[in-house]
């Protein structure tokens, strides 16, 4: 009986750990052209529902690209999901 309980507790711990990991997973944006910033197309691949308005809000310097700092700021202020 102890073995069954131990296995059950281990499975439950693993399941809870996976749920907690999923809650902390971050959306990955891929710089497909390797220029060091994220284009609207690259952002749309990671965030399919991103609007032009949200992209423009994230693009603080107005250069048409999202850099790592702008992406992080958008995540921190809730403009996009982490």
PyMOL commands that set and color helices and strands:
alter all, ss='L'
color gray80, all
select helices_A, chain A and resi 2-24+40-46+52-58+68-76
alter helices_A, ss='H'
color red, helices_A
deselect
rebuild
show_as cartoon
